[in-house]
Amino acid sequence: MQEKFFKYLFSNRLTAILFIAFPTAMGVGTFLESFYSTTAAKIWIYNARWFELIMALLMLNFLGNIFKYRLLKKDKWAVLLLHLSFILILTGAFVTRYFSYEGVMPIREGDESSKMISEKTFLTVLVDGQKNGVTQRKKFVEEVLFSEHT
């Protein structure tokens, strides 16, 4: 069963499916962004778990194919370079997704600034109550994406 799974994971059939699904999702996201809003496209496509799954499967497929087709040989360096470049691009996408932030930094001509306005929206909820006769306040903070289209 495990052997069958890995055989399919590194198959050309899965590569073809992912190579169709990934650009199609990106294209749909681009059109959603222009028809609705950037936030709606982020909610429906770019920040969705299924989109991350497609990217992760594509990266695993590339890594597996490097070893499956023995691309580490000198005579196959061009194909290896192509696979490694896609892996590097997908790695950059993951790093950007999890470790970067967006924002606006207004700087007037000739000035310096170290302050930035974050693109993220946070919802803060304060809950007051009593625990063991003592009044306490619990604070919940969560990042949210609001769009009139979702």
C-alpha positions in Angstrom: 0.0 0.0 0.0 2.8 2.4 1.0 4.7 1.5 -2.2 1.7 2.2 -4.3 1.2 5.6 -2.6 4.8 6.6 -3.3 4.6 5.3 -6.9 1.6 7.6 -7.5 3.1 10.5 -5.6 6.1 10.6 -7.9 4.2 9.6 -11.1 4.0 11.7 -14.2 0.2 11.5 -13.9 0.2 13.5 -10.7 2.8 15.9 -12.1 0.4 16.6 -15.0 -2.6 17.1 -12.7 -0.7 19.4 -10.5 0.8 21.3 -13.4 -2.8 22.0 -14.6 -4.3 22.7 -11.2 -1.6 25.1 -9.9 -1.6 27.6 -12.8 -5.4 27.3 -13.1 -5.9 28.2 -9.5 -3.5 31.1 -9.9 -5.4 32.3 -13.0 -8.7 32.1 -11.2 -7.3 33.9 -8.3 -6.1 36.7 -10.6 -9.5 37.1 -12.1 -11.2 37.0 -8.7 -8.9 39.7 -7.6 -9.9 41.9 -10.5 -13.6 41.2 -10.4 -14.1 41.3 -6.6 -11.1 42.3 -4.3 -7.7 41.2 -3.3 -9.1 40.1 0.1 -11.7 37.9 -1.5 -9.0 36.2 -3.7 -6.8 35.6 -0.6 -9.7 34.0 1.2 -10.9 31.8 -1.6 -7.6 30.9 -3.2 -4.2 32.1 -2.0 -4.7 31.5 1.8 -6.7 28.3 1.4 -5.3 25.0 2.7 -6.0 23.2 -0.6 -3.7 25.7 -2.4 -0.9 25.0 0.1 -1.5 21.3 -0.5 -1.1 21.6 -4.2 2.2 23.5 -3.7 3.4 20.9 -1.2 2.5 18.0 -3.5 4.2 19.7 -6.4 7.4 20.2 -4.4 7.4 16.6 -3.2 6.8 15.4 -6.7 9.8 17.4 -8.0 12.0 16.0 -5.2 10.9 12.5 -5.8 11.4 12.7 -9.6 15.0 13.9 -9.0 15.7 10.5 -7.5 13.3 8.5 -9.5 14.9 9.6 -12.8 18.4 9.8 -11.4 18.8 13.4 -12.4 22.0 13.8 -10.3 24.0 12.5 -13.2 26.2 14.9 -15.2 24.4 14.2 -18.5 21.0 15.2 -17.0 22.0 18.5 -15.4 19.7 20.6 -17.5 16.6 18.7 -16.3 17.9 18.7 -12.7 18.4 22.5 -12.9 14.8 22.9 -14.0 13.5 20.7 -11.1 15.7 22.5 -8.6 14.5 25.9 -9.9 10.8 25.0 -9.4 11.7 23.6 -5.9 13.4 26.9 -5.1 10.4 29.0 -6.3 8.0 26.9 -4.2 10.3 27.2 -1.2 10.3 30.9 -1.6 6.5 30.9 -1.8 6.3 29.0 1.5 8.8 31.3 3.2 7.0 34.4 2.0 3.7 32.9 3.2 4.7 32.1 6.7 7.5 34.6 7.6 6.7 37.8 5.7 4.3 40.6 6.2 2.7 43.3 4.1 2.2 46.9 4.9 2.5 50.5 3.8 5.3 52.8 4.8 4.5 56.4 4.1 7.7 58.4 3.6 7.8 62.0 2.5 10.6 63.2 0.3 13.8 63.7 2.3 12.4 62.1 5.5 13.2 58.8 7.2 10.8 56.4 8.8 10.9 53.2 10.8 7.1 52.9 11.2 4.9 50.8 9.0 1.1 50.4 8.8 0.3 46.6 8.7 -2.0 45.2 6.0 -3.4 42.7 8.5 -6.6 43.2 10.4 -7.0 41.9 13.9 -10.2 41.3 15.9 -9.8 41.8 19.6 -12.5 40.5 22.0 -12.4 41.3 25.7 -14.4 39.0 28.0 -15.1 40.0 31.6 -16.1 37.5 34.2 -15.4 36.2 37.6 -13.3 33.2 38.6 -13.2 32.1 42.2 -14.8 35.4 43.2 -12.1 37.5 41.5 -13.1 39.7 38.5 -10.9 38.9 35.5 -10.6 40.0 31.9 -9.6 37.5 29.1 -8.3 39.0 25.9 -8.7 37.1 22.6 -6.8 38.4 19.5 -7.2 36.8 16.1 -6.1 37.8 12.6 -9.1 38.0 10.3 -9.8 38.8 6.6 -13.0 40.7 6.0 -14.5 41.1 2.5 -18.0 42.0 1.4 -17.8 39.2 -1.1 -17.2 36.3 1.4 
